[in-house]
Amino acid sequence: MNSAPVAVFDSGVGGLTVVSALRRELPGEDIIYLGDTARVPYGGKSRSTIERYSEEIARMLVGEGAKIVVVACNTASALALPRLREVLDVAVEGVIAPGVQAALEATRSGHVAVIGTKATVGSGAYENALRDARPGIRVTSMACPLLVPLIEEGMLADAITDAVLERYLGPLGECDADTLVLGCTHYPLLAPAIARRVAAGIALVDSAANCARAVAGRLDRSGLRAPAGRAGSLRLGFTDPPDRFLGVAGRALGLDTSDAAVWRVPPLGQ
């Protein structure tokens, strides 16, 4: 199993931030990425639908020989992780728990802010996990629904994006939160712009980078890390042809998606 692939899935292309972090953290691992672009976005759908979509995608990845399934989607991590851990025979890692742990280690004031999609913020996943881990911690959660469309349009350094960030992040200047969790796997692409718009000293917690470290730790504990000295490969799959954001994300993250083997996935039911 050491040479078996690490499998990653997301509702679309945003999970490539997790892939990029995994390639930095685990350069010897073969990685399979599957984006459910035919049914994106998962946000706004019911828990039962998100569980069904996630199980279908995860079972496809296990069928490809995956030794671990990484849920690079905050909505699926919030709503489908317990189901996946119940039905799959391989380890499953999400993006929320690693982000929560990193936020707890970073905060000094005991006040953590979280930004995410409406679905993730509405689920209370980060807020509940933070309070379960440290009762009494203060959490300020903010839904930022315009950020993903702007990112997917490639507007990573744009006056409109800056204005939207100012609108969303302005309230942070009125509280003593010292840690900001980027609770969507798209958001690391805006990390430089976000850092310019929060007070100096606020720590940004990148869910993608922390997820990659958690995966590395899990592989090491299980004795499943790929042999040293090998060069890992990247294989991309989509349930519908990806739009131009694949190229935007690839360039921003330093991933050569043009050379990655593309896995043609048969259509799935709605």
N, C-alpha and C positions, 0 to 999 in steps of 0.2 A: 504493500500500500504506500510505501514511501514515495514512489515515483508516480502515484496516481494524482490526478489534477485537483487543484483547489477550484471549486465552482462558486461563482458569484452571480446573483441575479438582482434585477431591479425592475421597476415597472417601465422604465425607459432607458435613456442613455446616461442619466445623471450618476448612476452607480460606477461609472468609469473613474470617478475620483477615488473610489475604494480600490479599484484595480490598480490605479497608479500608485497608491500607497502600498499595496501588497507587493508590487514589483520592486519598490524600493526596499521594503522590509524583508522580502523573501525572493531574492532574484533567481534562485534555483528552481522555483516552483512553476510547473505548468499551470496555467490559469484558463478556465473556461468562463466566459461571460455570456449571460443570456438576458437580453432586454425584452420585456413583454410590450413591445412598441405597438402591437395591435390593440392593446387594451389600456394603454396609458391614458389618463392618470388613474392610479388606484384611489387617491383621495376623493372623498365624496361617496364612495361605494360602501355597502354594508360590510360588517365584520364577516358574515358568512361568505359573501362573494370574494372578499380579499383572502380569506382562508382557502377557498377553492382555487382561486388563481394561483396563489403561492404554492399550494400542494402540487398542482399540475406542473408548474415550472420546476419545482424542486425535485419531483420524481423523474422528470426528464434528465436533470443533471446527475442524479444518482445513477440513472440508466447509462450515462456516459462514463461511469466509473469513478465519480467524485469521492474523495476521502473526507471532505468537509463541505458543507453548503453555507455560504456567507450571504445573508440577507442584506443587501446594500440598498435598502429602502426603509425609510423611517416609518412609513405607514404600515408596511408589512411586518416590520420588526415590532411595532406597537400592538398589532392586532392578530398576527398569524404565527408568531414564534412558538407559543405553547403547543399549538396544533402540529407544527412541523416537528418539534422535538418528540411528540407523541407517536407520530406515524413513520418517521424516517429511521433507518438503521445506521446513519452516520451522524457525526456531530454537526450541530447547527449553531452559527454565531450571528448575532444581529449587530446593529450599530448603536442601539440605545444604551445598553449596560456599560460598554467601554467608555462612551461619552460621559455617562453619569459618574463613573469612577474617576475619570480625569478631572471633571468639574469639582468633585469633592476634594481632590488633592490640590487643586489650584486655588480655591477660594480661601480668603483670609477673613473677610467680613461676614461669611455665612449667608451671603445673599447672591444667588445665581440667577442670571437671566437666560432665557431660552428663546430662540427664534426658529420658526419652522412653518410648514404649510398649515392651512386651516385644519386638515385632517389630523396631522400629528399633534398640534397644539390642542385641538378639541378632544383628542383621546386622553390627554393628561398623562401620557406615558412617561415623559421626562419628570414632570412634577411629582407623580406618584413614586417613581423609582428613587428620586432624590430624597423625598421625605421618608420613604421606607428605610433607606440607608442611614439617614441622619435626621431623626425627628427634631423639629424646631427650625430646620433650615428654611430660609425664605426664598421663594421662587417667583420670578416675574416672567410670564410667558407671553410672547407676542407672535401672532400670526402675520406672515408677510407674503400674501398670495401673489403679489406682482413680481416677486423676484425670480421665480422659476421661468416664467415666460420671457423676461428680459435676458436671463442667462441663455436660454435656448435660442434667442435671436442673435446671440453673439455679442450683446451689448455689455461687455465686461468692463469697459473703461469708457463710459458714456455719460454725458451730462444728465440725461433722463434717469439713468440708473442711480447716479449720485443723488439726485433730488428725491427719488423714492427711498433710498437708504436714509437720507436725512429725516424724512417724514416718519419712517418706522423706528429709527434708532434714537431720535430726539429725546423721548421720555427717559432713556437710560441716564441722561445727564441730570435727571431730577431724583435719582435714587442712588443708594450706595452699593449697588451690585458691582462686584469686582471681577466677575467671570461671565463670559458670554458663550453659550453653547450654540454652535452652528448645527441646528437640528434638522438639516436636510442635506443629502449628499450632493446636491447641486452647489450649496453655498460656499464650499472651499474655493470654488472658482472666483468668488468675489471677496476672498479673505483680505487682499490688499486694500480694496475700496472700503470694506467694513472697518478695518483697523484704522483708517484715516478719519473715520467718523465716530469713533468712540473715544472716551477719555483715556489719556495716557495711563498705563498701569492696568487696564482691563485685559485679562487673559482671554484669548480666543481658544475655544476647545473645538478642534476639528474632528468631527465624528468619524470621518474616513480614516485619518491617520491612527486614531485610537483603536478603531476596529481592526486595522491591519496588525497592530501590536498584540491585540487580544488573540487573533488567529495564530500568530507566530507562537505565542505562549501555549496555546492549546495544542498545536502540532508538536511542540517540544515535549510537553507533558505526556503526550500519547506516543512519543517515539515515531512520529509520522512525517517529520521534516524531510524534504528531499535530500539526497546525498550531496555533500559539499562539492563545489567545483563545477557543477553542471549549470547550463544556461537554460532558464525556463522559457516556455513558449506562451503565446497568447492566442486564443481562439475566440472569436466573437460570434454570437448568434442573436438573431432577432426574430420575433414572431411576425413582424411586418417590416418592410424596408425602412431603415432609419432616415430621418431627414438630415439636413446639413449640420445639425448640432453635433453629429458624430465627428465631423471634421473640426468643428470649433473646439469641442472638448479634447480631441486628440492633440491639437496644436497647443492648447492651454496647459495640458497636463504632460506634454512631452511623450505622448504615446503615438507610435507610428501605426495608426489604424489601417493605413493603406496596405501594409505588409502582413497584417494579421489575417490568419485563415478565417474566412467567414463561413459560419455554420448555417445552412439553410434549414430553418425550422418549419415544419408543417403548420398550417393554420390550426388554432385552438378554438374551442367553443366559447361563446360569450357568456 
